[in-house]
Amino acid sequence: MYKRLSIVMFPFLLIALIGASVWGYLEHQEKNTILIKAENQYQRAFHDLSFHVDKLHTELGNTLAVNATSEPSYRKGLVNVWRLTSQAQSDITQLPLTLLPFNKTEDFLANMANFSYRMSVRDMTKQPLNEQEIKTLNALYDHSSEITKEIRGVQEKVLSKNLRWMDVEVALASKNEPHDNAIIDGFSTVDKKVGAYEELNWGPGNLSIFSKNDGSVLSGNDMTADQIKQKAAQFLGQSDTSAMKVVENGSSAPEFQSFSVVVPGGNGSENDIQMDYTKKGGHLIYFMKPRTVKESKFDLRHARDIANEFLDQHEYKDMSAVSYDQYQNIANIIFAKREKDVTIYPQQVSVKVALDTLEVIGVQATDYIFGQKQRAIGQPKMSAAEARKQLSPKMEVTGESLAIIKNELDEEVLCHEFIGKMNNNIYRVYMNSENGMEEKIETIRPEQAEAAAAAKK
């Protein structure tokens, strides 16, 4: 009987074994294909990085070689420097360097991109490069030469020894120190050299991407953790602070000093309320009460009114709704400061309102808190009618007002703000109120326009 059973079952077992072997082989092949594809992408990004850094050094040299009075040549050179630096930054983001300290080099490239862009967009006939900016360009040329040399050295090792980037990922993920990997050693050397460079003068405002917040605008005294607990309890309408957890963040710079508050929400940590306060003055800059909103019982107009009332009750005064959005039964409304009938866009607050109960469940107020300052809002030199003549004649203007925005040089400028329709799209156009130059154009998505219209009814 067992012999018969064996004879009957053997073909099935053999087929199952062959099937399992084929499946395992195909899975192995598929895994290898994915690994090969990832490795090829890493290799391409690395060699692109080497190429772009090399070209960047050459372009800096070409820019310095032209006559200082040749404004078009300088502008072209600086635009190319900005383009190549941005490409090098993009290449770096595609490499598995997340766990590798490479931030000094990334900051250096970001500063270089920002510096070259600012120089290229300004009117050099009125404001040519000064001696300090030429000095900075020369330093960038020298530094880019060293970075190019180091990356070329890593590239030669990669090619000669057939090094794999997948091994870099494994080495970085490993907790064993030190990492014995030529690629890691090469990039670490580059970052150390960049970190040792003498501090460059990037020009006024150029580092705003790294030090956006100005701690000097904060009012009040430094808070303690217990005082922050009391502020959080008052904001939430609670009396018991025993369950609150407060962590102090930041360094010696006031703009980075803050307290993070976590209030247990029950039913798991995903429902915990999170809040951030500045250490100086104890100003609320972030609040989030995560919860599922299953239905919409109220519309955006109700949400706007509740959000406006909420802002008035707290320290965010004289705000006007400038943007509306809705998703997953939650209204997200952005408010900007209003002063002398002028909308001040650099001072914004984002408020999230649940459309089932009209509860405020989120606030982002960093721009508002750090954007507070005394502004001398003068009268526009150009009237709205004169500025409107600079618009396309095809645009059907539906609204106009005065607004302060930040231009490409990160400077605040007073503009005539026009909202209009053209080519089946809705645009918001900002025209400089002093010279009529177009400062910025924004496209308003149809759903945002519909939401704004619904909120105003």
C-alpha positions in Angstrom: 0.0 0.0 0.0 2.8 2.4 0.9 4.6 1.5 -2.2 1.6 2.3 -4.3 1.1 5.5 -2.4 4.7 6.5 -3.0 4.4 5.7 -6.7 1.3 7.9 -6.9 2.6 10.8 -4.7 6.2 10.9 -6.2 5.2 12.8 -9.4 3.3 15.3 -7.4 6.1 15.9 -5.0 8.6 16.1 -7.9 6.4 18.7 -9.6 6.0 20.7 -6.3 9.8 20.5 -5.8 10.5 21.7 -9.4 7.8 24.5 -9.0 9.4 25.6 -5.7 12.8 25.7 -7.3 11.6 27.7 -10.3 9.8 30.1 -8.0 12.9 30.5 -5.8 15.0 31.1 -8.9 12.6 33.7 -10.3 12.4 35.4 -7.0 16.2 35.5 -6.8 16.4 36.8 -10.4 13.9 39.5 -9.6 15.8 40.5 -6.5 19.0 40.6 -8.4 17.4 42.8 -11.1 16.2 45.3 -8.5 19.6 45.4 -6.9 21.3 45.9 -10.2 18.9 48.6 -11.2 19.5 50.4 -7.8 23.3 50.0 -8.2 23.2 51.5 -11.7 21.1 54.4 -10.5 23.7 55.1 -7.7 26.6 54.8 -10.2 24.9 57.2 -12.6 24.2 59.8 -9.9 27.8 59.6 -8.6 29.4 60.0 -12.0 26.9 62.9 -12.8 28.0 64.5 -9.5 31.7 64.2 -10.5 30.9 65.7 -13.9 28.8 68.6 -12.6 31.4 69.6 -9.9 34.1 69.5 -12.5 32.0 71.7 -14.9 31.2 74.0 -11.9 34.9 74.6 -11.3 35.4 75.4 -15.0 32.4 77.7 -15.1 33.6 79.7 -12.1 36.9 80.1 -13.8 35.2 81.3 -17.0 33.1 83.8 -15.1 36.2 85.3 -13.3 38.0 85.5 -16.6 35.6 88.0 -18.3 35.9 91.7 -17.9 34.2 93.1 -14.8 32.3 95.6 -16.9 30.8 92.8 -19.1 27.4 92.5 -17.4 25.8 90.0 -19.9 28.9 87.7 -19.6 28.9 87.8 -15.8 25.1 87.2 -15.7 25.4 84.2 -18.0 28.3 82.8 -16.0 26.5 83.1 -12.7 23.3 81.5 -14.1 25.4 78.6 -15.2 27.1 78.3 -11.8 23.6 78.3 -10.2 22.4 75.6 -12.6 25.4 73.3 -12.1 25.3 73.7 -8.4 21.6 72.8 -8.3 22.3 69.8 -10.4 25.1 68.7 -8.1 22.7 69.1 -5.1 20.2 66.9 -7.0 22.9 64.3 -7.6 23.8 64.1 -3.9 20.2 63.5 -2.9 20.1 60.4 -5.2 23.1 58.8 -3.4 22.7 56.6 -0.2 24.4 59.1 2.0 21.6 59.7 4.5 23.6 58.2 7.4 26.9 59.8 6.4 27.8 63.2 7.8 27.9 65.2 4.5 26.0 68.2 5.7 28.9 70.7 5.5 29.3 70.0 1.8 25.5 70.2 1.2 25.3 73.5 3.0 28.3 74.8 1.0 26.6 73.9 -2.3 23.3 75.4 -1.1 25.0 78.6 -0.2 26.8 78.7 -3.5 23.6 78.2 -5.4 21.8 80.9 -3.4 24.7 83.3 -3.8 25.1 82.9 -7.6 21.3 83.1 -8.1 21.0 86.3 -6.2 23.9 87.9 -8.1 22.5 86.8 -11.5 18.9 88.1 -11.0 19.8 91.6 -9.8 20.4 94.6 -12.2 24.2 94.7 -12.6 24.0 97.9 -14.6 22.9 99.6 -11.4 24.6 97.3 -8.9 27.7 95.6 -10.3 29.6 93.0 -8.4 31.6 94.6 -5.7 35.1 93.8 -4.4 33.9 91.5 -1.7 31.7 89.5 -4.1 34.6 89.1 -6.5 36.6 87.8 -3.5 33.9 85.3 -2.7 33.8 84.1 -6.3 37.6 83.6 -6.3 37.3 81.6 -3.0 34.6 79.5 -4.6 36.8 78.8 -7.6 39.6 77.6 -5.3 37.4 75.5 -3.1 35.6 73.9 -6.1 39.0 72.9 -7.4 39.8 71.0 -4.2 36.3 69.3 -4.1 36.7 68.3 -7.7 40.1 66.7 -7.0 38.8 64.7 -4.0 35.7 63.5 -5.9 37.8 62.5 -8.9 40.0 60.5 -6.5 36.9 58.6 -5.2 35.7 58.1 -8.8 39.1 56.5 -9.8 38.8 54.1 -6.9 35.3 53.2 -7.8 36.3 52.5 -11.4 39.6 50.7 -10.7 38.3 48.5 -7.9 34.7 48.0 -9.1 33.3 49.4 -5.9 29.6 49.0 -5.3 27.3 51.6 -3.8 25.1 48.9 -2.4 28.1 48.0 -0.1 28.0 51.7 1.1 24.4 51.3 2.2 25.2 48.1 4.1 28.3 49.7 5.7 26.4 52.8 6.7 23.5 50.8 8.1 25.9 48.7 10.2 26.8 49.9 13.7 30.3 48.6 13.4 32.8 51.4 13.5 34.9 52.5 11.7 33.5 51.9 8.3 36.0 50.2 6.1 34.8 51.5 2.7 36.7 53.7 0.2 33.6 55.6 -0.9 32.6 56.5 2.7 36.2 57.5 3.5 36.4 59.6 0.4 33.1 61.5 1.0 34.0 62.0 4.7 37.3 63.5 3.6 35.5 65.9 1.3 33.1 67.0 4.1 36.0 67.5 6.6 37.9 69.7 4.1 34.7 71.8 3.3 34.1 72.2 7.1 37.7 73.6 7.5 37.2 76.3 4.9 37.4 79.9 6.1 33.9 81.4 6.5 32.9 83.2 3.3 30.9 86.4 3.0 27.8 85.3 1.2 26.2 88.7 1.2 23.3 90.1 3.2 20.3 87.8 3.5 22.0 84.9 1.6 21.9 82.5 4.5 18.1 83.0 5.1 17.5 79.5 3.9 19.4 78.2 7.0 18.6 80.9 9.5 15.2 82.0 8.3 13.9 82.8 11.8 15.2 85.9 13.5 15.2 85.4 17.3 15.5 89.1 18.0 11.8 89.7 17.0 10.6 87.5 19.9 9.1 89.4 22.8 9.1 88.3 26.5 11.4 86.5 28.8 12.8 83.0 28.6 10.3 80.4 29.7 10.8 77.3 31.9 9.4 73.9 31.2 6.8 74.4 34.0 5.7 77.7 32.5 5.3 76.1 29.1 3.1 73.4 30.7 0.9 76.1 32.1 0.6 77.8 28.7 -0.2 74.5 27.0 -2.9 73.7 29.6 -4.4 77.2 29.2 -4.5 76.8 25.4 -6.2 73.4 25.7 -8.5 74.4 28.5 -7.1 71.9 30.9 -6.1 72.2 34.5 -4.1 69.0 35.0 -0.6 69.2 33.6 0.8 66.0 35.2 0.6 63.9 32.0 2.3 66.5 29.8 5.8 65.8 28.7 8.0 68.8 27.8 11.4 68.6 26.0 13.7 71.6 25.5 15.2 71.9 22.0 17.8 74.0 20.2 21.2 75.5 20.7 22.6 78.8 21.9 20.7 80.7 19.0 17.3 82.1 20.2 15.6 81.3 17.0 16.3 77.5 17.5 15.4 77.4 21.2 12.0 75.9 21.8 10.0 73.5 23.9 8.1 70.6 22.5 5.0 69.5 24.5 3.3 66.1 24.1 -0.1 65.6 25.7 -1.3 61.9 25.7 -4.5 61.7 23.7 -5.5 58.1 24.7 -5.9 55.1 22.4 -2.2 55.0 21.4 0.5 57.5 20.8 -0.9 58.3 17.3 -3.5 60.4 19.0 -1.1 62.4 21.2 -1.4 66.2 21.0 1.8 67.9 19.9 2.7 71.5 20.5 5.9 73.7 20.0 6.6 76.9 21.9 9.5 79.3 21.5 11.7 79.4 24.6 11.8 83.2 24.5 8.3 84.6 25.2 6.6 81.2 25.1 4.9 81.8 21.7 2.9 78.9 20.2 4.3 78.1 16.8 2.9 74.6 16.2 -0.2 72.7 17.4 -1.5 69.4 16.1 -4.4 67.3 17.5 -4.5 64.2 15.2 -7.8 62.5 14.8 -10.0 60.9 12.1 -12.7 63.2 10.7 -15.3 60.9 9.2 -17.8 63.4 7.7 -18.3 67.0 6.8 -21.3 68.6 8.5 -20.1 72.2 7.9 -18.8 74.1 5.0 -15.7 76.2 4.5 -17.4 79.4 5.4 -18.2 78.1 8.8 -14.6 76.8 9.1 -13.2 80.2 8.2 -15.3 82.0 10.7 -14.3 79.6 13.5 -10.6 79.8 12.5 -10.8 83.6 12.4 -12.4 83.7 15.9 -9.7 81.3 17.2 -6.9 83.6 15.9 -8.5 86.6 17.5 -8.7 84.8 20.9 -5.0 84.1 20.8 -2.0 86.2 19.9 -2.6 86.2 16.1 -4.5 89.5 15.5 -5.8 91.3 12.4 -5.7 88.3 10.1 -7.4 87.8 6.8 -8.0 84.4 5.0 -6.0 84.3 1.7 -6.1 80.6 0.8 -8.5 77.7 1.2 -8.1 74.0 0.8 -10.0 70.9 1.9 -9.1 67.2 2.2 -10.3 64.3 4.2 -13.1 66.4 5.7 -10.5 68.9 7.1 -10.4 72.5 6.0 -6.9 74.0 5.8 -7.1 77.9 5.7 -4.1 80.2 5.5 -4.4 83.6 7.0 -2.1 86.6 6.4 -1.6 89.7 8.5 -3.7 92.8 7.5 -2.3 96.3 8.2 -3.6 99.5 6.7 -5.6 97.5 4.2 -2.4 95.8 3.0 -2.0 92.0 3.1 1.4 91.1 4.6 2.1 87.6 3.1 5.4 87.0 5.0 3.3 86.9 8.2 1.1 83.9 7.8 -0.8 81.4 10.0 -2.2 78.1 8.8 -5.2 76.7 10.6 -6.8 73.3 10.3 -10.5 72.9 11.2 -12.4 69.6 11.4 -15.6 69.9 9.4 -17.5 67.5 11.6 -17.5 69.6 14.8 -15.6 72.8 13.7 -12.8 72.0 16.1 -9.5 73.6 15.5 -7.1 70.6 15.2 -4.0 72.2 13.8 -2.0 75.5 13.8 1.3 76.4 12.0 2.4 79.9 13.1 6.2 80.0 12.6 6.0 82.6 9.8 3.7 84.8 11.9 5.7 84.7 15.1 9.1 85.3 13.5 7.7 87.7 10.8 6.7 90.3 13.4 8.4 93.6 12.9 7.7 97.3 12.5 7.0 97.9 8.8 6.9 101.4 7.3 4.2 100.8 4.7 4.3 103.8 2.4 2.1 104.9 -0.4 2.6 103.2 -3.8 4.4 105.3 -6.3 2.4 103.7 -9.1 -1.4 103.6 -9.0 -3.3 100.3 -9.4 -4.6 101.6 -12.8 -1.0 102.2 -14.0 0.2 98.8 -12.8 -2.8 97.1 -14.4 -1.6 98.3 -17.8 1.4 96.1 -17.4 -0.8 92.9 -17.3 -1.7 90.9 -20.3 -4.7 92.5 -22.1 -6.2 89.0 -22.3 -6.4 88.7 -18.5 -9.9 89.4 -17.0 -9.1 91.0 -13.7 -11.6 90.0 -10.9 -9.9 91.6 -7.9 -7.1 93.9 -6.9 -5.5 95.0 -3.6 -2.2 96.0 -2.0 0.1 93.4 -0.6 3.6 93.0 0.8 5.5 89.9 -0.5 9.1 88.6 -0.6 10.8 88.8 -4.0 13.4 86.6 -5.4 16.1 88.4 -3.4 14.2 87.7 -0.2 13.3 91.4 0.2 9.9 92.6 1.2 8.3 94.8 -1.5 4.9 96.5 -1.7 2.9 95.3 -4.7 -0.4 95.6 -6.4 -2.0 92.2 -6.2 -4.3 91.3 -9.1 -6.4 88.2 -9.4 -7.6 87.4 -12.9 -8.6 84.7 -15.4 -6.8 83.8 -18.6 -6.6 80.7 -20.7 -9.1 78.9 -18.5 -6.8 79.4 -15.5 -6.9 81.7 -12.5 -3.8 83.7 -11.6 -2.6 85.9 -8.8 -0.1 88.5 -10.1 2.1 90.8 -8.0 3.3 94.0 -9.7 5.9 96.2 -7.9 4.1 99.3 -6.8 7.2 101.4 -7.3 8.3 100.5 -10.8 5.5 98.3 -12.2 7.8 95.3 -12.6 6.2 91.9 -12.3 7.5 90.3 -9.1 5.6 87.0 -8.9 2.9 85.0 -10.6 0.9 82.2 -8.8 -1.6 79.8 -10.3 -4.7 79.3 -8.2 -6.0 75.7 -8.6 -9.7 75.4 -9.6 -10.6 73.7 -6.3 -8.9 76.5 -4.3 -10.9 79.1 -6.3 -14.1 77.1 -5.7 -13.3 76.8 -2.0 -12.6 80.6 -1.7 -15.9 81.4 -3.5 -17.8 79.1 -1.3 -16.3 80.6 1.8 -17.2 84.1 0.8 -20.9 83.4 0.2 
